[in-house]
Amino acid sequence: MSGDFGPRETVPSVLAYARRNPDINLLVVGQAKAIESVNPRLFSEPNISLVERSSVVSCDDRPSSVLRRGMDTSLYGAVSLVADGRADACVSAGNTGALMAVGRYLLHTHPGIERPAIASAIPTATGNCFMLDLGANVDCSAEHLFQFAIMGSVLAYAVGGMESPRVALLNIGSEEVKGNEQVKLASRLIQENSRLNYIGYIEGDDICRGRADVVVCDGFVGNVALKSSEGLARLLGGALKEGFNRSLYRRMLGFLARPVLAELQQVMDPSRRNGASLLGLRGIVVKSHGAANSDCFGHAIEQARLEVMQKVPFRINEHLCGLL
């Protein structure tokens, strides 16, 4: 129900995903009238069911108010399905703060994890890396960063298929003397655990070079880095389109370059990696971008399915026993 577009984009996405994956059961949580106004035949699909909730969390709602009065909202209802064991994962494009708060309240965190973190795949020259935190925790201690490193390493292994993922701390320089005290202490904590493949500090321009498989930072730095990279991708895409449309000759060159441009779009398009994991919870919750269109939202559903198949929360808990 939430996000910038609500059922207008999520309903077609759910329908398309259900038809492509008949073995997956999808529980659609929200207001029946609003959902059926987009597609009245949605619930005729055998693997789509309605869980009705009368209220919707807005982007302006404070997480504390959602916890106090939001039990009948679609967001609260979706997470409660995971907590009650009726669903294996929750996917939402709604209010990030409220989703995190409800997730912590209903699902709780793993023993040894103080705060969940938002993690997502970032395109690099060699494929992908996983970056966390991307906005859930603005201020982080060294211990929090250490916990993020553990969870990110498990995600990269389980979902990304990366053997012995290279873990790095995002810093203002690669030298040991650089960075604030939290980053320096986190570096020592991560380095002391031999089961983590720690490669040290990396700078912002190293992320897209593919120097690390897991990039760890606090939520303030991570969110700025993510939004900056998304903005750069849109800038380059727009500049290329404008450049090739300036004359007939350039349009002809653009036509000849279409295969290369299509490959570039595949690499840089952030929608293909839509679906950020709320790591640290004892259940699977995937946050879709609020502005996600139908195709983008489908990627978030697929991310949730992969985490279910790979039992990510179980693996994180398993690794915590040996690392904390």
JOWOQUI-V640564 format. One record per pair of residues at least 24 apart in sequence whose C-alpha atoms are under 10 Angstrom apart, sorted by sequence separation. I is the first residue (numbers start at 1). J is the second residue. D is the distance in whole Angstrom. If there is no record, write none. Layout:
# JOWOQUI-V640564
I	J	D
I	J	D
This chain:
# JOWOQUI-V640564
7	31	10
11	35	7
15	39	9
18	42	10
22	46	8
23	47	8
24	48	9
25	49	8
26	50	9
27	51	6
28	52	8
29	53	7
30	54	7
31	55	7
53	77	7
75	99	7
78	102	10
79	103	6
82	106	9
83	107	6
145	169	9
176	200	8
237	261	9
271	295	8
272	296	6
273	297	10
274	298	8
275	299	7
276	300	8
283	307	10
284	308	7
10	35	9
11	36	9
22	47	7
27	52	10
28	53	10
29	54	10
30	55	8
31	56	8
52	77	9
53	78	9
76	101	10
77	102	10
78	103	10
79	104	10
80	105	10
81	106	10
82	107	8
83	108	9
115	140	9
130	155	8
131	156	10
175	200	9
176	201	8
271	296	5
272	297	9
274	299	6
275	300	4
283	308	9
8	34	9
11	37	10
12	38	8
15	41	9
19	45	8
21	47	9
22	48	10
30	56	8
51	77	8
76	102	6
79	105	10
80	106	7
130	156	6
174	200	7
175	201	7
270	296	9
271	297	8
272	298	9
273	299	7
274	300	5
275	301	8
277	303	8
1	28	9
7	34	7
8	35	8
11	38	7
12	39	8
15	42	7
18	45	8
19	46	10
51	78	9
75	102	8
76	103	8
79	106	7
80	107	8
117	144	9
129	156	8
174	201	5
175	202	9
237	264	9
271	298	10
272	299	6
273	300	8
274	301	9
275	302	8
276	303	8
277	304	8
284	311	9
1	29	8
2	30	9
6	34	9
7	35	6
10	38	10
11	39	7
14	42	9
15	43	9
18	46	9
19	47	9
70	98	10
75	103	10
79	107	8
116	144	9
117	145	10
128	156	9
173	201	7
174	202	5
237	265	8
271	299	8
272	300	9
274	302	10
275	303	6
276	304	9
283	311	10
284	312	8
1	30	6
6	35	9
7	36	9
8	37	9
9	38	9
18	47	7
19	48	10
114	143	9
115	144	7
119	148	9
167	196	7
168	197	9
169	198	9
171	200	9
172	201	9
173	202	7
174	203	7
236	265	10
271	300	9
274	303	8
275	304	8
283	312	9
284	313	7
1	31	8
7	37	9
8	38	6
12	42	9
15	45	8
18	48	7
51	81	9
76	106	9
113	143	9
114	144	7
115	145	10
117	147	9
118	148	9
130	160	8
166	196	8
167	197	6
168	198	6
169	199	8
170	200	9
171	201	6
172	202	8
173	203	6
186	216	10
273	303	9
277	307	9
282	312	9
283	313	6
7	38	7
8	39	9
11	42	8
66	97	10
67	98	8
71	102	10
113	144	8
116	147	9
117	148	7
129	160	8
164	195	9
165	196	8
166	197	5
167	198	5
168	199	6
169	200	6
170	201	6
171	202	6
172	203	6
173	204	9
237	268	9
282	313	6
283	314	9
7	39	9
15	47	10
63	95	8
66	98	6
67	99	10
70	102	9
112	144	10
115	147	9
116	148	8
119	151	9
120	152	9
128	160	8
164	196	8
165	197	6
166	198	6
167	199	6
168	200	5
169	201	5
170	202	5
171	203	5
172	204	8
233	265	9
236	268	9
237	269	9
280	312	10
281	313	7
282	314	8
1	34	8
15	48	8
62	95	9
63	96	9
64	97	9
65	98	9
66	99	9
113	146	10
114	147	8
115	148	9
119	152	7
127	160	10
129	162	10
164	197	6
165	198	9
166	199	6
167	200	8
168	201	6
169	202	6
170	203	6
171	204	7
183	216	10
279	312	9
280	313	7
1	35	8
14	48	8
61	95	8
63	97	6
64	98	8
67	101	7
113	147	6
117	151	9
118	152	10
121	155	10
163	197	10
164	198	10
165	199	10
166	200	9
167	201	9
168	202	6
169	203	9
170	204	7
183	217	8
233	267	10
234	268	9
279	313	8
282	316	9
59	94	7
60	95	8
62	97	8
63	98	4
66	101	8
67	102	6
101	136	10
112	147	8
113	148	9
116	151	9
117	152	9
120	155	10
121	156	9
130	165	10
167	202	10
168	203	10
183	218	9
233	268	6
234	269	8
281	316	10
282	317	8
58	94	7
59	95	5
61	97	9
62	98	7
63	99	8
66	102	8
100	136	8
119	155	9
120	156	10
129	165	9
131	167	10
170	206	9
182	218	10
232	268	9
233	269	7
234	270	9
280	316	8
281	317	10
57	94	7
58	95	7
59	96	8
60	97	10
61	98	8
63	100	8
64	101	8
113	150	10
129	166	9
130	167	9
131	168	10
145	182	8
146	183	10
149	186	9
170	207	9
233	270	8
279	316	9
280	317	9
56	94	9
57	95	7
59	97	9
60	98	10
63	101	6
64	102	9
67	105	8
97	135	9
113	151	9
129	167	10
131	169	10
132	170	10
144	182	9
145	183	8
230	268	8
59	98	9
62	101	10
63	102	8
67	106	10
96	135	9
97	136	7
121	160	9
131	170	10
142	181	8
143	182	8
146	185	9
147	186	9
168	207	10
229	268	9
230	269	8
231	270	10
58	98	9
96	136	8
141	181	9
142	182	5
143	183	10
145	185	9
146	186	6
150	190	9
230	270	7
57	98	8
141	182	6
142	183	6
145	186	6
146	187	8
149	190	7
229	270	9
230	271	10
30	72	9
31	73	9
57	99	10
140	182	8
141	183	8
142	184	8
143	185	8
144	186	8
145	187	9
146	188	9
147	189	10
153	195	10
154	196	10
30	73	8
31	74	8
139	182	10
140	183	9
142	185	6
143	186	6
146	189	6
147	190	9
150	193	10
153	196	7
168	211	9
169	212	9
29	73	9
30	74	5
141	185	9
142	186	4
145	189	9
146	190	6
153	197	9
166	210	10
167	211	9
168	212	6
170	214	10
226	270	10
29	74	5
30	75	8
141	186	8
142	187	8
145	190	9
146	191	10
150	195	9
153	198	10
166	211	8
167	212	6
168	213	8
169	214	8
170	215	6
171	216	9
28	74	9
29	75	8
142	188	9
143	189	8
150	196	7
166	212	5
167	213	6
168	214	6
169	215	6
170	216	6
171	217	8
29	76	10
30	77	8
142	189	8
143	190	9
146	193	10
149	196	8
165	212	8
166	213	5
167	214	5
168	215	5
169	216	5
170	217	6
29	77	7
30	78	9
142	190	10
149	197	10
165	213	5
166	214	6
167	215	6
168	216	6
169	217	6
170	218	9
29	78	6
149	198	9
164	213	9
165	214	7
166	215	9
167	216	7
168	217	9
169	218	10
28	78	8
29	79	10
163	213	10
171	221	10
27	78	8
162	213	8
170	221	9
1	53	10
29	81	10
170	222	9
160	213	9
1	55	9
2	56	7
3	57	9
4	58	10
27	81	9
1	56	7
2	57	7
3	58	8
4	59	9
1	57	8
2	58	7
3	59	8
157	213	9
1	58	9
2	59	8
156	213	7
157	214	10
156	214	7
27	86	9
155	214	9
27	87	8
153	213	8
154	214	10
26	87	9
152	213	9
153	214	6
25	87	9
152	214	6
153	215	9
25	88	10
26	89	10
27	90	9
28	91	10
29	92	10
151	214	10
152	215	8
153	216	10
26	90	10
150	214	10
152	216	8
149	214	7
148	214	10
149	215	8
150	216	10
148	215	9
149	216	6
148	216	7
149	217	9
147	216	10
148	217	8
146	216	8
148	218	9
145	216	7
146	217	10
1	73	9
2	74	8
145	217	7
1	74	7
2	75	8
144	217	10
145	218	7
1	75	8
144	218	9
131	207	9
142	218	10
130	207	10
140	217	9
141	218	9
129	207	8
140	218	6
128	207	10
129	208	8
138	217	10
139	218	6
140	219	8
128	208	9
129	209	10
137	217	10
138	218	6
139	219	7
140	220	9
127	208	9
128	209	10
129	210	7
131	212	10
137	218	6
138	219	5
139	220	7
10	92	9
124	206	9
125	207	9
126	208	8
127	209	9
128	210	7
129	211	9
130	212	9
131	213	8
132	214	8
133	215	9
134	216	9
135	217	10
136	218	9
137	219	5
138	220	5
139	221	10
10	93	9
124	207	7
125	208	6
126	209	7
127	210	7
129	212	7
130	213	6
131	214	6
132	215	6
133	216	7
134	217	8
135	218	8
136	219	6
137	220	7
138	221	8
123	207	9
124	208	4
125	209	5
126	210	5
128	212	9
129	213	4
130	214	5
131	215	5
132	216	5
133	217	6
134	218	7
135	219	4
136	220	8
137	221	10
138	222	9
122	207	8
123	208	7
124	209	6
125	210	6
126	211	9
128	213	7
129	214	6
130	215	6
131	216	6
132	217	6
133	218	5
134	219	5
135	220	6
137	222	10
138	223	9
122	208	8
123	209	9
124	210	5
125	211	9
126	212	10
127	213	9
128	214	9
129	215	7
130	216	9
131	217	8
132	218	7
133	219	5
134	220	7
135	221	8
136	222	10
137	223	10
6	93	8
123	210	8
124	211	9
126	213	10
132	219	7
133	220	8
134	221	8
135	222	6
136	223	9
5	93	9
6	94	9
122	210	10
124	212	9
133	221	8
134	222	4
135	223	5
3	92	8
4	93	8
124	213	9
132	221	10
133	222	6
134	223	5
135	224	9
2	92	8
3	93	5
4	94	8
132	222	7
133	223	8
134	224	8
1	92	8
2	93	6
3	94	5
122	213	10
131	222	7
132	223	9
134	225	8
135	226	10
1	93	8
2	94	5
3	95	7
121	213	9
122	214	10
131	223	10
134	226	7
1	94	8
2	95	8
3	96	10
121	214	9
122	215	10
134	227	9
120	214	10
131	225	10
119	214	10
131	226	9
119	215	10
119	216	9
119	219	10
117	218	9
118	219	8
117	219	8
119	222	9
118	222	9
122	226	8
118	223	10
120	226	9
123	229	10
122	229	9
122	230	10
155	277	9
155	279	9
195	319	9
154	279	10
152	279	8
195	322	9
196	323	9
151	279	7
152	280	10
195	323	7
151	280	7
193	322	9
194	323	9
150	280	10
193	323	7
148	279	8
192	323	10
193	324	9
148	280	8
147	280	9
190	323	10
128	267	10
127	267	8
125	267	9
134	276	9
136	278	9
123	266	10
124	267	8
134	277	10
123	267	7
124	268	9
132	276	10
134	278	10
159	303	9
122	267	10
123	268	7
128	273	9
131	276	10
132	277	9
133	278	9
122	268	9
123	269	9
130	276	10
132	278	10
133	279	9
160	306	10
123	270	8
132	279	9
159	306	7
122	270	8
158	306	9
159	307	7
121	270	9
123	272	10
158	307	8
159	308	10
123	273	8
159	309	9
121	272	10
122	273	7
158	309	9
159	310	7
121	273	6
122	274	10
155	307	8
158	310	6
159	311	9
120	273	7
121	274	8
157	310	10
158	311	8
159	312	8
120	274	8
121	275	8
158	312	7
120	275	7
121	276	8
155	310	9
157	312	10
119	275	9
120	276	5
121	277	9
155	311	10
118	275	10
119	276	5
120	277	6
155	312	7
158	315	8
118	276	6
119	277	5
120	278	9
154	312	7
155	313	9
157	315	10
158	316	10
117	276	10
118	277	6
119	278	7
120	279	10
154	313	9
117	277	8
118	278	5
119	279	7
155	315	9
116	277	9
117	278	6
118	279	6
151	312	9
154	315	7
155	316	8
116	278	6
117	279	5
118	280	9
151	313	9
154	316	6
115	278	10
116	279	5
117	280	7
153	316	9
154	317	10
115	279	9
116	280	4
117	281	9
151	315	9
152	316	9
154	318	10
115	280	7
116	281	6
151	316	6
154	319	8
113	279	10
114	280	8
115	281	9
116	282	10
120	286	10
150	316	8
151	317	9
153	319	10
154	320	10
113	280	6
114	281	10
118	285	10
119	286	9
120	287	10
112	280	9
113	281	9
118	286	9
119	287	10
151	319	9
110	279	10
111	280	9
118	287	8
150	319	8
151	320	9
109	279	9
110	280	6
111	281	10
150	320	7
109	280	5
110	281	6
111	282	9
108	280	8
109	281	4
110	282	6
107	280	10
108	281	6
109	282	6
110	283	10
147	320	9
150	323	8
104	278	10
107	281	6
108	282	6
109	283	9
150	324	9
103	278	8
106	281	9
107	282	6
108	283	8
104	280	9
105	281	10
106	282	9
107	283	6
147	323	9
103	280	10
104	281	7
106	283	9
107	284	9
147	324	8
100	278	7
103	281	7
104	282	9
107	285	10
146	324	9
99	278	9
103	282	9
104	283	10
103	283	8
100	281	9
103	284	9
93	275	9
96	278	10
103	285	8
92	275	9
120	303	10
91	275	8
91	276	10
100	285	9
91	277	9
99	285	9
99	286	9
100	287	9
99	287	8
96	287	7
95	287	9
96	288	9
90	283	9
91	284	9
92	285	8
93	286	9
94	287	8
96	289	9
89	283	7
90	284	6
91	285	6
92	286	7
93	287	6
94	288	8
95	289	10
96	290	9
88	283	8
89	284	5
90	285	5
91	286	5
92	287	5
93	288	4
94	289	8
95	290	8
87	283	10
88	284	7
89	285	6
90	286	6
91	287	6
92	288	6
93	289	6
94	290	6
87	284	9
88	285	9
89	286	8
90	287	8
91	288	7
92	289	9
93	290	5
94	291	10
85	283	9
92	290	9
93	291	8
83	282	9
93	292	8
82	282	10
83	283	7
82	283	7
83	284	10
82	284	8
82	285	9
110	313	8
79	283	9
93	297	8
109	313	10
110	314	9
113	317	9
79	284	9
92	297	9
112	317	9
79	285	8
91	297	9
110	316	8
111	317	8
78	285	9
91	298	10
93	300	9
110	317	6
113	320	9
92	300	9
109	317	10
110	318	10
112	320	7
91	300	7
92	301	9
111	320	8
112	321	9
90	300	10
91	301	6
110	320	8
111	321	9
90	301	9
91	302	10
112	323	10
113	324	9
89	301	9
91	303	9
112	324	7
91	304	7
111	324	10
89	303	10
90	304	7
91	305	10
89	304	6
90	305	10
88	304	9
89	305	8
88	305	9
89	307	8
88	307	9
89	308	7
88	308	7
88	309	10
88	311	10
59	290	9
26	301	10
16	294	9
17	295	10
15	294	10
16	295	9
13	293	8
14	294	8
17	297	10
18	298	10
12	293	9
13	294	5
14	295	10
17	298	6
24	305	9
9	291	9
10	292	9
12	294	6
13	295	6
16	298	8
17	299	9
9	292	8
10	293	8
11	294	8
12	295	9
13	296	8
14	297	8
15	298	10
6	290	9
9	293	5
10	294	6
13	297	6
14	298	7
17	301	8
3	288	8
4	289	9
5	290	8
6	291	9
8	293	9
9	294	5
10	295	9
12	297	10
13	298	6
17	302	9
3	289	8
4	290	5
5	291	7
6	292	10
8	294	8
9	295	8
10	296	9
11	297	10
12	298	9
13	299	9
3	290	4
4	291	5
5	292	8
6	293	10
7	294	10
9	296	9
10	297	7
14	301	8
2	290	8
3	291	6
4	292	8
5	293	8
9	297	8
10	298	8
13	301	9
2	291	10
3	292	8
4	293	9
5	294	10
9	298	10
3	293	10
